[in-house]
Amino acid sequence: MSNPESNVDFKYVSYLWDEAEAEKLKGDEVGLLIYRSNLLGADLRLTNYGGGNTSCKAITKDPLTGQEVEVMWIKGSGGDIGTLKKSGLAALYVDRLRSLKNVYRGLDYEDEMVELFNHCIYDLNSKAPSIDTPLHGFLPFKHIDHLHPDAAIAIAAAKDGKKITQELFGGTIGWVEWQKPGFDLGLQLRHCLDENPGIRGIMLGSHGLFTWGDTAYESYINTLEVIERCAEYLEENYGKKGSVFGGQKIESLPEADRKKQAAAIAPILRGFCSSQKHMIGHFTDDTRVLEFINSNNLDRLAPLGTSCPDHFLRTKISPLVLELAPGEDLSDIQSIKERLAPAFEAYRKMYTDYYETCKHPNSPAIRDTNPVIILYPGVGLFSFSKDKQTTRVAAEFYINAINVMKGAEAISEYTSLPRQEAFNIEYWLLEEAKLQRMPKPKALSGKIALITGSAGGIGKAIAKKFVEEGAVVVLNDMNAERLESAGEEFKKLYGKDAYATAILDVTKQDQIEDALSAAALAFGGVDIVVNNAGLSISKSILDHTEKDWDLLYDVLVKGQFFVTQAAVAILKKQAIGGDVLNIVSKNALVSGPNNAGYGSAKAAQLHLSRLNAAELGADGIRVNVVNPDAVISDSNIWAGGWAEGRAKAYGVTVEELPAYYAKRTLLNQIILPEDIANACFVFVGGLLSKSTGNALNVDGGVAMAFVR
């Protein structure tokens, strides 16, 4: 077998082993396991997110007896090998794990074995052992990789995959027919090895690949070599049948038009998919997706569904294919909805029939019957799930499934799992228990928020609050540098799936449309719009210019109106309600000197909010107002001449302003951006879902600003 000093050359997988790094871990088998796992997980051609499992067996001292014992370290339940750390491993006594076969009662009692794994725990700080534990435990090798590479699954899911595997590897890769992961499958892997001594790995029908070695490096290189040969074989066969997926049936729209069409239809699709609870969307027009959805064989292959359990657990049993032309005119929203409604009803009925036909007496209740994957030929793939990461990963898994179908069709004929087997995985009681252990959704889970001027000050505080409560947000600002900085901050704090960004000057109609299209492409639409962008000018009546006046009204009044107008168009497409929050000011209610332009514009914002609330209530769209006062921290307003103007009006210095504002309030409090963010959350967090047309003052208590 190859060694680290050899000249390793791979075309279809990435060789990432660094001998200098590995040398630092010499003698630390667990450290080498983690190193190897991270390398494997870094190449998505080898395994998919959260998929696969890796292990090692090492001799260590029993803490109770001091005797040397063999312990298996294996990726615990959940997690991802690409980011695996020691805290994500389970550690079990090998002899105890193997002795469980003495109490194993057969396939009907598979699930009870999982609890018995806990009696084999070596490290009390272990992650919970996964269902794959016995698959590794019954094999004698020191290091084992169980991965789900597309190239291998394509062979495993082919109609004559067993024969192809035998011929391709000359008998050095064994074959075990499809079976749900569990204790018995572990015994079958060992039986396969006993029947075929000297093999270098085992292919699991429709499932994945097992490979191994006596060292971390041997296992790593063996895994790469087997997957490389699978990929090479597929490449040799592409085109031999004349064309991929039966050839191209339709042309894709040009890229810009695909994005425009996707942004236009995504809110409609999201509305249908959110019939039970709000879903977050994802769109991709990856070339692999387009090749599949534009093909002659789409109608045959799509209903078959996926083969690998990792795939359909996240994508549902099969996708919904839209019967719309790529360049369909989507301007008549009601007509499009009427055309799509029967397709969604048919999908929900299909899924319900699948559940009713396959369920067991103790099966969990039926889950959401809406599709996760929606295919729009000529345009791309949409996915919808509970949060952005889950829906993005679902799309990635369906691309894995496309790769598998492409490979299997090239060498033979693609086969999917029988519906009953798929159901047994999807509604497995152990999977249900895993779902039940997940944290409960936060108040804004499944919600999409666009907050204007959210790269700093009040807007950024609102965006942070909403993300912390489960929402995804579209950060925007007219200042590109400020927006980039805010994006980096959110990525570091919350991860890449929590936000999207868009340049937005609320006085420019095209940028408003572009920002909302960005929301539709990134997340499927919008639920909460916060009109926060603003500026202030404090001048006497005589000093005010027409330019001052127009700027105040363009940004504050027209900006609020046109952002709301564009957002309402999307909210009505979705038809699942929504919130418009307008950040106005105590100045909308209080008369003061040197404030004619700003104060009157704020008053217009306030009454416009009431007018919009009256009009939009029938659509379940709530419109409410938060009135801040003197929020100085990180505010663009105070960076200009407003502070000087207000200080002059009140006869104090700029430095004295914060204390001045606090002292004039009933509560003697300085108002912070976080206070405004909390007030916004009060309106959209669910407890005030029957309130609209209201104004909430967050000003420390200014009696002159009391609404009544």
C-alpha positions as CSV (number, residue, x, y, z in Angstrom):
1,M,0.0,0.0,0.0
2,S,1.1,3.6,-0.6
3,N,3.1,5.6,2.0
4,P,3.3,9.3,2.8
5,E,6.6,9.6,1.0
6,S,5.2,8.4,-2.3
7,N,4.3,10.7,-5.1
8,V,0.5,10.6,-4.7
9,D,-1.5,11.8,-7.7
10,F,-5.3,11.9,-7.7
11,K,-7.6,13.4,-10.3
12,Y,-11.1,13.0,-8.8
13,V,-10.4,13.4,-5.1
14,S,-8.1,15.7,-3.1
15,Y,-5.0,14.3,-1.4
16,L,-4.5,16.6,1.6
17,W,-2.3,14.6,3.9
18,D,0.6,16.6,5.3
19,E,3.2,14.3,6.8
20,A,4.7,17.1,8.9
21,E,1.4,17.7,10.6
22,A,0.8,14.0,11.0
23,E,4.2,13.5,12.5
24,K,3.2,15.9,15.3
25,L,0.5,13.4,16.2
26,K,2.7,10.3,16.1
27,G,1.6,7.8,18.8
28,D,-1.7,9.6,19.3
29,E,-4.2,7.4,17.4
30,V,-7.2,9.6,18.5
31,G,-5.4,12.7,17.3
32,L,-4.7,11.0,14.0
33,L,-8.3,9.9,13.7
34,I,-9.5,13.5,14.1
35,Y,-6.8,14.7,11.6
36,R,-7.8,12.1,9.1
37,S,-11.5,12.8,9.6
38,N,-11.1,16.5,9.0
39,L,-9.2,15.9,5.8
40,L,-11.9,13.6,4.5
41,G,-14.7,16.0,5.5
42,A,-12.9,18.8,3.7
43,D,-13.5,17.2,0.3
44,L,-17.3,17.1,-0.5
45,R,-16.6,14.6,-3.2
46,L,-15.7,12.1,-0.4
47,T,-18.7,12.6,1.8
48,N,-21.5,15.0,2.4
49,Y,-22.3,17.4,5.3
50,G,-23.0,15.5,8.5
51,G,-22.6,12.2,6.7
52,G,-20.3,9.3,7.2
53,N,-18.4,8.0,10.2
54,T,-14.8,7.4,11.1
55,S,-13.2,5.4,13.9
56,C,-10.0,4.1,15.4
57,K,-9.2,1.4,17.9
58,A,-6.4,1.9,20.4
59,I,-5.0,0.2,23.5
60,T,-5.3,2.2,26.7
61,K,-5.5,1.7,30.4
62,D,-8.8,1.0,32.1
63,P,-9.2,3.7,34.7
64,L,-10.7,1.2,37.2
65,T,-8.4,-1.8,36.8
66,G,-5.2,-0.3,35.4
67,Q,-5.2,-3.1,32.9
68,E,-4.7,-2.5,29.2
69,V,-7.9,-2.6,27.2
70,E,-8.9,-2.0,23.6
71,V,-11.1,1.1,23.1
72,M,-12.9,2.3,20.0
73,W,-13.1,6.0,19.3
74,I,-15.9,6.9,16.8
75,K,-17.7,9.9,15.6
76,G,-20.7,10.3,17.9
77,S,-24.3,10.9,17.0
78,G,-24.7,14.0,14.9
79,G,-21.8,16.3,13.9
80,D,-19.7,16.5,10.8
81,I,-16.3,14.8,10.2
82,G,-15.0,17.9,8.6
83,T,-15.2,19.8,11.8
84,L,-14.9,16.9,14.2
85,K,-13.1,17.4,17.5
86,K,-12.4,15.1,20.4
87,S,-15.6,16.3,22.2
88,G,-17.5,14.9,19.2
89,L,-16.3,11.4,19.7
90,A,-17.8,8.4,21.5
91,A,-15.4,6.0,23.2
92,L,-16.4,2.4,23.9
93,Y,-14.8,-0.8,25.3
94,V,-14.4,-3.0,22.3
95,D,-14.8,-6.3,24.2
96,R,-18.1,-5.1,25.8
97,L,-19.5,-3.9,22.5
98,R,-18.8,-7.2,20.8
99,S,-20.2,-9.1,23.7
100,L,-23.6,-7.5,23.0
101,K,-24.1,-10.1,20.2
102,N,-24.8,-12.6,23.1
103,V,-27.9,-10.7,24.0
104,Y,-29.0,-9.6,20.5
105,R,-32.5,-10.9,19.8
106,G,-32.7,-10.2,16.1
107,L,-33.9,-7.6,13.6
108,D,-37.2,-7.0,15.4
109,Y,-35.3,-5.8,18.4
110,E,-32.6,-3.7,16.7
111,D,-33.5,-0.4,18.5
112,E,-33.1,-1.8,22.0
113,M,-29.4,-2.4,21.2
114,V,-28.7,1.4,21.0
115,E,-29.4,1.9,24.7
116,L,-27.1,-1.0,25.5
117,F,-24.2,0.9,23.8
118,N,-24.2,3.0,27.0
119,H,-23.1,0.0,29.0
120,C,-20.0,-0.1,26.8
121,I,-18.9,3.5,27.4
122,Y,-15.2,4.0,28.3
123,D,-15.0,7.8,28.4
124,L,-17.9,9.2,30.5
125,N,-17.6,12.5,28.6
126,S,-18.4,10.7,25.4
127,K,-20.8,12.0,22.8
128,A,-23.8,9.6,22.5
129,P,-22.8,6.6,20.3
130,S,-24.4,6.6,16.8
131,I,-26.3,3.8,15.2
132,D,-23.2,3.1,13.1
133,T,-21.2,2.0,16.2
134,P,-21.5,-1.8,15.7
135,L,-20.6,-1.4,12.0
136,H,-17.2,-0.3,13.1
137,G,-17.0,-2.4,16.2
138,F,-17.3,-5.8,14.6
139,L,-14.5,-5.1,12.0
140,P,-11.0,-5.8,13.4
141,F,-9.2,-2.9,11.7
142,K,-7.5,-0.2,13.7
143,H,-8.8,2.6,11.5
144,I,-12.1,2.6,9.5
145,D,-13.8,5.1,7.2
146,H,-17.5,4.9,6.4
147,L,-18.3,7.5,3.8
148,H,-21.0,8.4,1.3
149,P,-19.1,9.5,-1.8
150,D,-21.3,10.2,-4.8
151,A,-19.1,8.1,-7.1
152,A,-19.3,5.0,-4.9
153,I,-23.1,5.4,-4.2
154,A,-23.7,5.7,-8.0
155,I,-22.3,2.1,-8.2
156,A,-24.1,1.0,-5.1
157,A,-27.4,2.3,-6.4
158,A,-27.0,0.8,-9.9
159,K,-29.3,-2.0,-10.9
160,D,-26.3,-4.4,-11.2
161,G,-24.0,-2.7,-8.7
162,K,-22.8,-5.9,-7.1
163,K,-21.5,-7.3,-10.4
164,I,-19.9,-4.0,-11.3
165,T,-18.2,-3.8,-7.9
166,Q,-16.9,-7.3,-8.3
167,E,-15.5,-6.7,-11.8
168,L,-14.2,-3.2,-11.1
169,F,-12.1,-4.2,-8.0
170,G,-11.3,-7.7,-8.9
171,G,-13.0,-9.1,-5.8
172,T,-11.1,-6.8,-3.4
173,I,-14.2,-4.9,-2.4
174,G,-17.0,-6.9,-0.8
175,W,-20.7,-6.3,-1.1
176,V,-23.5,-6.2,1.5
177,E,-27.1,-5.7,0.3
178,W,-29.1,-2.8,1.5
179,Q,-30.2,-3.0,5.1
180,K,-31.1,-0.3,7.6
181,P,-28.0,0.6,9.7
182,G,-27.9,-1.1,13.0
183,F,-26.6,-4.1,15.0
184,D,-27.4,-6.7,12.4
185,L,-25.7,-4.8,9.6
186,G,-22.6,-4.7,11.8
187,L,-22.7,-8.5,12.0
188,Q,-23.2,-8.7,8.2
189,L,-20.1,-6.6,7.6
190,R,-18.1,-9.0,9.7
191,H,-19.6,-12.0,7.9
192,C,-18.7,-10.4,4.5
193,L,-15.1,-10.0,5.7
194,D,-14.9,-13.6,7.0
195,E,-16.2,-14.8,3.6
196,N,-13.8,-12.6,1.7
197,P,-10.5,-12.4,3.7
198,G,-8.0,-9.9,2.4
199,I,-10.6,-7.4,0.9
200,R,-9.8,-3.7,1.3
201,G,-13.4,-2.5,1.7
202,I,-17.1,-3.2,1.5
203,M,-19.8,-1.6,-0.7
204,L,-23.2,-1.2,1.0
205,G,-26.0,-1.5,-1.5
206,S,-27.7,1.9,-2.1
207,H,-25.9,3.3,0.9
208,G,-22.1,3.9,0.9
209,L,-18.6,2.6,1.4
210,F,-16.5,1.0,4.1
211,T,-12.7,1.1,3.8
212,W,-9.9,0.6,6.4
213,G,-6.3,0.3,7.3
214,D,-4.0,-0.6,10.2
215,T,-2.8,3.1,10.5
216,A,-4.6,6.4,10.0
217,Y,-2.6,7.0,6.8
218,E,-3.3,3.5,5.4
219,S,-7.0,4.0,5.9
220,Y,-6.9,7.5,4.4
221,I,-5.0,6.5,1.3
222,N,-7.1,3.3,0.9
223,T,-10.3,5.4,1.0
224,L,-9.0,7.8,-1.6
225,E,-7.8,5.1,-3.9
226,V,-11.1,3.3,-3.9
227,I,-13.2,6.4,-4.5
228,E,-10.8,7.6,-7.2
229,R,-11.3,4.3,-9.0
230,C,-15.1,4.6,-8.7
231,A,-15.0,8.2,-10.1
232,E,-12.6,7.2,-12.9
233,Y,-14.9,4.4,-13.9
234,L,-17.9,6.6,-14.1
235,E,-16.0,9.2,-16.1
236,E,-15.0,6.4,-18.6
237,N,-18.6,5.6,-19.1
238,Y,-20.2,9.0,-19.4
239,G,-21.4,9.5,-22.9
240,K,-21.3,5.8,-23.9
241,K,-25.1,5.7,-23.9
242,G,-25.1,8.7,-26.2
243,S,-26.0,11.4,-23.8
244,V,-26.4,12.1,-20.1
245,F,-29.9,11.8,-18.6
246,G,-31.3,11.0,-22.1
247,G,-30.2,14.3,-23.6
248,Q,-31.3,17.8,-23.2
249,K,-35.0,18.6,-23.5
250,I,-35.2,22.3,-22.9
251,E,-32.8,25.3,-22.8
252,S,-32.0,27.2,-19.6
253,L,-32.7,30.8,-19.3
254,P,-29.6,33.1,-19.4
255,E,-28.2,33.4,-15.8
256,A,-29.5,36.9,-15.2
257,D,-33.0,35.9,-16.3
258,R,-32.8,32.7,-14.1
259,K,-32.1,34.8,-11.1
260,K,-34.9,37.2,-12.0
261,Q,-37.4,34.4,-12.5
262,A,-36.3,32.6,-9.3
263,A,-36.7,35.8,-7.3
264,A,-40.2,36.4,-8.7
265,I,-41.5,32.9,-8.0
266,A,-39.7,32.1,-4.7
267,P,-42.2,33.9,-2.5
268,I,-45.1,32.1,-4.1
269,L,-43.4,28.7,-3.6
270,R,-42.5,29.7,0.0
271,G,-46.1,30.6,0.7
272,F,-47.3,27.1,-0.4
273,C,-44.5,25.4,1.5
274,S,-45.3,27.4,4.6
275,S,-48.9,26.1,4.9
276,Q,-48.1,24.5,8.3
277,K,-45.2,26.7,9.5
278,H,-42.9,29.3,8.1
279,M,-40.1,27.9,6.0
280,I,-36.8,29.4,4.9
281,G,-35.8,29.0,1.2
282,H,-32.7,28.4,-0.8
283,F,-32.1,28.7,-4.6
284,T,-29.4,27.2,-6.7
285,D,-28.9,27.1,-10.5
286,D,-25.7,24.9,-10.2
287,T,-24.8,23.5,-13.6
288,R,-25.3,19.9,-12.3
289,V,-28.9,20.9,-11.4
290,L,-29.6,22.4,-14.8
291,E,-28.2,19.4,-16.6
292,F,-30.7,17.2,-14.7
293,I,-33.8,19.4,-14.7
294,N,-33.5,20.2,-18.4
295,S,-33.1,16.6,-19.4
296,N,-35.4,14.1,-21.2
297,N,-35.1,11.7,-18.2
298,L,-36.3,14.2,-15.5
299,D,-39.8,12.9,-15.6
300,R,-38.6,9.3,-15.1
301,L,-35.9,9.8,-12.5
302,A,-37.3,12.6,-10.3
303,P,-40.3,10.5,-8.9
304,L,-38.0,7.6,-8.0
305,G,-36.5,9.7,-5.2
306,T,-33.0,9.2,-3.7
307,S,-31.2,6.1,-2.6
308,C,-28.8,6.9,0.2
309,P,-30.5,7.5,3.6
310,D,-28.5,10.6,4.2
311,H,-30.0,12.1,1.1
312,F,-33.7,11.4,1.5
313,L,-33.7,12.2,5.2
314,R,-33.1,15.7,4.2
315,T,-34.8,16.0,0.8
316,K,-38.0,13.9,1.4
317,I,-38.9,10.9,-0.6
318,S,-39.0,12.8,-3.9
319,P,-39.1,16.4,-5.3
320,L,-41.9,18.4,-6.8
321,V,-41.3,19.3,-10.4
322,L,-43.0,22.5,-11.6
323,E,-44.9,22.4,-14.9
324,L,-44.0,26.0,-15.9
325,A,-42.1,27.2,-18.9
326,P,-38.7,28.7,-18.0
327,G,-39.7,32.1,-19.3
328,E,-43.2,32.0,-18.0
329,D,-44.8,35.4,-17.4
330,L,-45.2,35.6,-13.6
331,S,-46.9,39.0,-13.4
332,D,-50.4,37.6,-12.9
333,I,-49.8,36.3,-9.4
334,Q,-53.3,34.9,-8.8
335,S,-53.2,33.0,-12.1
336,I,-49.8,31.4,-11.3
337,K,-51.1,30.5,-7.8
338,E,-54.2,28.8,-9.3
339,R,-52.0,26.8,-11.6
340,L,-49.6,25.7,-8.9
341,A,-52.1,24.9,-6.2
342,P,-53.2,21.5,-7.7
343,A,-49.5,20.4,-7.9
344,F,-48.9,21.2,-4.2
345,E,-52.2,19.4,-3.3
346,A,-51.2,16.4,-5.3
347,Y,-47.8,16.3,-3.6
348,R,-49.3,16.5,-0.2
349,K,-51.7,13.7,-1.1
350,M,-48.8,11.6,-2.5
351,Y,-46.8,12.1,0.8
352,T,-49.9,11.3,2.9
353,D,-50.6,8.1,0.9
354,Y,-46.9,7.2,1.3
355,Y,-47.2,7.6,5.1
356,E,-50.5,5.8,5.4
357,T,-49.4,2.9,3.3
358,C,-46.0,2.4,5.0
359,K,-46.7,3.3,8.6
360,H,-46.3,0.9,11.5
361,P,-48.5,0.8,14.6
362,N,-45.9,2.7,16.6
363,S,-44.8,5.1,13.9
364,P,-44.5,8.8,14.8
365,A,-47.2,11.1,13.6
366,I,-47.0,12.3,10.0
367,R,-44.8,15.3,9.5
368,D,-45.1,18.3,7.2
369,T,-46.5,17.0,3.9
370,N,-45.1,19.9,1.8
371,P,-42.1,19.3,-0.5
372,V,-38.6,20.1,0.5
373,I,-37.1,20.1,-3.0
374,I,-38.8,21.9,-5.9
375,L,-37.4,21.8,-9.4
376,Y,-38.1,24.4,-12.0
377,P,-36.8,23.2,-15.4
378,G,-34.8,25.9,-17.2
379,V,-34.4,27.9,-14.0
380,G,-33.1,25.9,-11.0
381,L,-33.7,24.2,-7.7
382,F,-35.5,25.6,-4.7
383,S,-35.4,24.0,-1.2
384,F,-37.5,24.9,1.8
385,S,-36.9,23.9,5.4
386,K,-37.0,25.2,9.0
387,D,-33.8,27.3,8.8
388,K,-31.2,28.4,6.2
389,Q,-28.6,25.8,7.1
390,T,-31.0,22.9,6.9
391,T,-32.5,24.1,3.6
392,R,-29.1,24.8,2.0
393,V,-27.8,21.4,3.1
394,A,-31.0,19.8,1.6
395,A,-30.2,21.4,-1.7
396,E,-26.6,20.1,-1.5
397,F,-27.8,16.6,-0.7
398,Y,-30.1,16.7,-3.7
399,I,-27.2,17.6,-5.9
400,N,-25.4,14.6,-4.4
401,A,-28.5,12.6,-5.4
402,I,-28.3,14.0,-8.9
403,N,-24.6,13.0,-9.1
404,V,-25.6,9.5,-8.0
405,M,-28.4,9.2,-10.6
406,K,-26.0,10.5,-13.3
407,G,-23.3,7.9,-12.5
408,A,-25.7,5.0,-12.1
409,E,-27.4,5.8,-15.4
410,A,-24.0,6.0,-17.1
411,I,-22.9,2.5,-16.1
412,S,-26.3,0.7,-15.7
413,E,-29.7,1.9,-14.5
414,Y,-30.4,3.9,-11.4
415,T,-32.5,2.3,-8.6
416,S,-33.9,4.0,-5.5
417,L,-34.8,2.4,-2.2
418,P,-38.2,0.7,-2.0
419,R,-40.8,3.1,-0.4
420,Q,-41.2,0.9,2.6
421,E,-37.4,0.9,3.3
422,A,-37.3,4.6,2.8
423,F,-40.2,5.1,5.3
424,N,-38.5,2.9,7.8
425,I,-35.5,5.2,7.8
426,E,-37.5,8.5,7.7
427,Y,-39.9,7.5,10.5
428,W,-37.4,5.4,12.4
429,L,-38.1,5.8,16.1
430,L,-34.4,6.5,16.7
431,E,-34.6,9.4,14.2
432,E,-37.7,10.7,15.8
433,A,-36.0,10.6,19.2
434,K,-33.1,12.6,17.7
435,L,-35.6,15.2,16.4
436,Q,-37.3,15.4,19.8
437,R,-34.0,16.1,21.4
438,M,-33.3,19.1,19.2
439,P,-33.8,22.6,20.8
440,K,-37.3,24.0,20.5
441,P,-37.7,26.7,17.8
442,K,-37.0,30.3,18.9
443,A,-39.7,33.0,18.6
444,L,-38.5,34.1,15.1
445,S,-37.5,30.8,13.7
446,G,-38.5,30.5,10.0
447,K,-38.8,34.3,9.7
448,I,-37.0,36.6,7.3
449,A,-36.3,40.2,8.2
450,L,-35.1,43.1,6.1
451,I,-34.0,46.1,8.2
452,T,-33.1,49.2,6.3
453,G,-29.9,50.9,7.4
454,S,-28.8,47.8,9.3
455,A,-25.1,48.2,9.0
456,G,-24.9,50.2,12.2
457,G,-26.7,51.9,15.1
458,I,-30.3,51.0,15.7
459,G,-30.6,49.0,12.5
460,K,-27.7,46.7,13.4
461,A,-29.0,46.2,16.9
462,I,-32.4,45.2,15.6
463,A,-30.8,42.8,13.1
464,K,-28.7,41.2,15.9
465,K,-31.7,40.8,18.2
466,F,-33.7,39.2,15.4
467,V,-31.0,36.7,14.5
468,E,-30.5,35.8,18.2
469,E,-34.3,35.1,18.3
470,G,-34.0,32.7,15.3
471,A,-34.6,34.9,12.2
472,V,-32.5,35.4,9.2
473,V,-31.8,39.0,8.1
474,V,-30.9,41.0,5.0
475,L,-28.3,43.5,6.1
476,N,-28.3,46.6,3.9
477,D,-26.8,50.1,3.8
478,M,-26.0,52.7,1.2
479,N,-22.4,52.7,2.4
480,A,-20.7,49.6,0.9
481,E,-17.7,49.7,3.2
482,R,-19.9,49.9,6.3
483,L,-22.1,47.1,5.0
484,E,-19.1,44.8,4.3
485,S,-17.9,45.4,7.9
486,A,-21.3,44.5,9.3
487,G,-21.4,41.4,7.2
488,E,-18.1,40.2,8.5
489,E,-19.2,40.9,12.0
490,F,-22.4,38.8,11.5
491,K,-20.5,36.0,9.9
492,K,-18.2,35.8,12.9
493,L,-21.0,36.0,15.4
494,Y,-23.7,33.9,13.8
495,G,-22.3,32.1,10.7
496,K,-22.8,32.5,7.0
497,D,-26.4,31.2,7.0
498,A,-27.8,33.9,9.3
499,Y,-27.7,36.8,6.9
500,A,-27.5,38.1,3.4
501,T,-26.4,41.6,2.3
502,A,-27.6,44.2,-0.2
503,I,-26.6,47.8,-1.1
504,L,-29.7,49.9,-0.5
505,D,-30.4,53.6,-0.8
506,V,-34.1,53.9,0.1
507,T,-34.4,56.8,-2.3
508,K,-33.6,54.6,-5.3
509,Q,-36.4,52.4,-6.5
510,D,-34.1,50.0,-8.4
511,Q,-32.1,49.3,-5.2
512,I,-35.2,48.7,-3.2
513,E,-36.3,46.1,-5.8
514,D,-32.8,44.6,-5.8
515,A,-32.7,44.3,-2.0
516,L,-36.0,42.5,-1.9
517,S,-35.0,40.2,-4.8
518,A,-31.8,39.4,-2.8
519,A,-34.1,38.4,0.1
520,A,-36.2,36.2,-2.2
521,L,-33.1,34.5,-3.7
522,A,-31.3,34.1,-0.4
523,F,-34.2,33.0,1.8
524,G,-37.4,32.8,-0.3
525,G,-39.1,36.1,0.6
526,V,-39.6,38.3,3.6
527,D,-41.8,38.4,6.7
528,I,-40.6,41.4,8.6
529,V,-39.7,44.8,7.1
530,V,-38.2,47.4,9.5
531,N,-38.1,50.9,8.0
532,N,-35.2,52.2,10.0
533,A,-33.0,54.1,7.5
534,G,-32.9,57.8,8.3
535,L,-31.1,61.1,8.7
536,S,-31.8,64.3,10.6
537,I,-31.4,68.0,9.9
538,S,-31.8,70.5,12.7
539,K,-32.2,74.1,11.4
540,S,-34.4,77.1,12.1
541,I,-37.2,77.9,9.7
542,L,-35.1,80.6,8.1
543,D,-32.1,78.4,7.6
544,H,-33.9,75.4,6.1
545,T,-33.3,75.0,2.4
546,E,-35.4,73.2,-0.3
547,K,-32.6,70.7,-0.6
548,D,-32.8,70.0,3.2
549,W,-36.6,69.6,3.0
550,D,-36.5,67.3,-0.1
551,L,-33.8,65.1,1.4
552,L,-35.7,64.6,4.7
553,Y,-38.9,63.7,2.9
554,D,-37.3,61.5,0.3
555,V,-35.5,59.4,2.9
556,L,-38.0,59.3,5.7
557,V,-41.4,59.5,4.1
558,K,-40.9,58.4,0.5
559,G,-38.3,55.8,1.5
560,Q,-40.6,54.3,4.1
561,F,-43.5,54.2,1.6
562,F,-41.7,52.7,-1.3
563,V,-39.8,50.1,0.7
564,T,-43.2,49.1,2.3
565,Q,-44.8,49.0,-1.1
566,A,-42.2,46.7,-2.6
567,A,-42.3,44.5,0.5
568,V,-46.1,44.2,0.5
569,A,-46.0,42.9,-3.0
570,I,-43.9,40.0,-1.7
571,L,-45.9,39.5,1.5
572,K,-49.1,39.2,-0.7
573,K,-47.3,36.6,-2.9
574,Q,-46.6,34.5,0.2
575,A,-50.1,35.1,1.7
576,I,-48.8,34.1,5.2
577,G,-49.1,37.5,6.8
578,G,-46.2,39.6,8.0
579,D,-45.0,42.7,9.9
580,V,-44.0,46.2,8.9
581,L,-42.2,48.1,11.6
582,N,-41.5,51.8,11.2
583,I,-38.8,53.4,13.4
584,V,-40.2,56.9,13.7
585,S,-39.4,59.3,16.6
586,K,-40.8,61.1,19.6
587,N,-40.4,64.1,17.4
588,A,-43.5,62.9,15.5
589,L,-45.5,63.9,18.5
590,V,-43.5,66.7,20.2
591,S,-43.2,70.2,19.0
592,G,-39.8,71.8,19.4
593,P,-37.6,74.5,18.0
594,N,-35.3,74.2,14.9
595,N,-37.2,71.0,13.9
596,A,-39.7,71.9,11.2
597,G,-38.4,69.6,8.5
598,Y,-37.4,66.6,10.5
599,G,-40.4,66.7,12.9
600,S,-43.0,67.1,10.2
601,A,-41.4,64.3,8.2
602,K,-41.5,62.1,11.3
603,A,-45.2,63.0,11.8
604,A,-45.8,62.0,8.2
605,Q,-44.1,58.6,8.8
606,L,-46.3,58.1,11.9
607,H,-49.6,58.8,10.1
608,L,-48.5,56.8,7.0
609,S,-48.0,53.9,9.3
610,R,-51.6,54.2,10.5
611,L,-52.9,54.4,7.0
612,N,-50.9,51.3,5.9
613,A,-52.2,49.4,9.0
614,A,-55.8,50.2,8.0
615,E,-55.2,49.0,4.4
616,L,-53.2,45.9,5.0
617,G,-54.9,44.2,8.0
618,A,-57.1,42.1,5.7
619,D,-53.9,40.4,4.4
620,G,-52.7,39.7,7.9
621,I,-50.0,42.3,7.6
622,R,-49.4,44.2,10.8
623,V,-48.0,47.8,10.7
624,N,-46.6,49.2,14.0
625,V,-44.4,52.0,15.1
626,V,-41.5,52.3,17.5
627,N,-40.7,55.9,18.6
628,P,-37.1,56.3,19.9
629,D,-35.6,59.4,21.3
630,A,-31.9,60.5,21.6
631,V,-30.3,57.2,20.6
632,I,-26.8,58.5,20.3
633,S,-24.7,55.3,20.3
634,D,-23.3,54.3,16.9
635,S,-25.8,56.5,15.1
636,N,-25.2,58.1,11.7
637,I,-27.7,60.8,12.7
638,W,-25.4,62.1,15.4
639,A,-22.3,62.0,13.2
640,G,-23.6,64.9,11.2
641,G,-24.7,68.4,12.3
642,W,-27.8,67.2,14.2
643,A,-26.0,67.1,17.6
644,E,-24.7,70.6,17.2
645,G,-28.2,71.8,16.1
646,R,-30.0,70.2,19.0
647,A,-27.3,71.4,21.5
648,K,-27.8,74.9,20.2
649,A,-31.6,74.6,20.4
650,Y,-31.4,73.5,24.1
651,G,-28.6,75.8,25.1
652,V,-26.1,73.1,26.1
653,T,-22.8,71.8,24.7
654,V,-22.7,68.7,22.4
655,E,-20.9,66.8,25.2
656,E,-23.7,67.6,27.6
657,L,-26.4,66.3,25.3
658,P,-26.6,62.6,26.5
659,A,-27.0,63.8,30.1
660,Y,-29.5,66.5,29.1
661,Y,-31.7,64.0,27.2
662,A,-31.6,61.5,30.1
663,K,-32.5,64.1,32.8
664,R,-35.5,65.4,30.9
665,T,-37.1,61.9,30.9
666,L,-39.4,60.5,33.6
667,L,-37.1,57.5,34.1
668,N,-33.8,59.5,33.8
669,Q,-32.4,56.9,31.4
670,I,-30.1,57.0,28.4
671,I,-31.6,55.1,25.5
672,L,-29.5,52.6,23.6
673,P,-29.9,50.9,20.2
674,E,-30.6,47.6,22.1
675,D,-33.6,49.2,23.7
676,I,-35.1,49.9,20.3
677,A,-34.3,46.4,19.2
678,N,-36.1,44.9,22.2
679,A,-39.2,47.1,21.4
680,C,-39.2,45.8,17.8
681,F,-39.0,42.2,19.0
682,V,-42.0,42.8,21.3
683,F,-44.1,43.6,18.2
684,V,-42.9,40.6,16.1
685,G,-42.1,37.9,18.6
686,G,-45.6,36.5,18.7
687,L,-47.2,37.8,21.8
688,L,-48.6,40.9,20.0
689,S,-49.7,39.1,16.9
690,K,-53.2,40.7,17.1
691,S,-51.9,44.2,17.4
692,T,-51.6,46.7,14.5
693,G,-51.6,50.4,14.1
694,N,-49.9,50.9,17.4
695,A,-47.0,53.1,18.5
696,L,-44.6,52.2,21.3
697,N,-42.5,55.0,22.7
698,V,-38.9,54.1,23.8
699,D,-37.7,57.4,25.1
700,G,-37.2,57.1,28.8
701,G,-40.6,58.7,29.4
702,V,-41.2,62.1,27.7
703,A,-44.6,63.3,28.8
704,M,-45.0,65.6,25.8
705,A,-44.8,62.5,23.6
706,F,-47.6,60.5,25.3
707,V,-49.9,59.4,22.5
708,R,-53.0,59.8,24.6
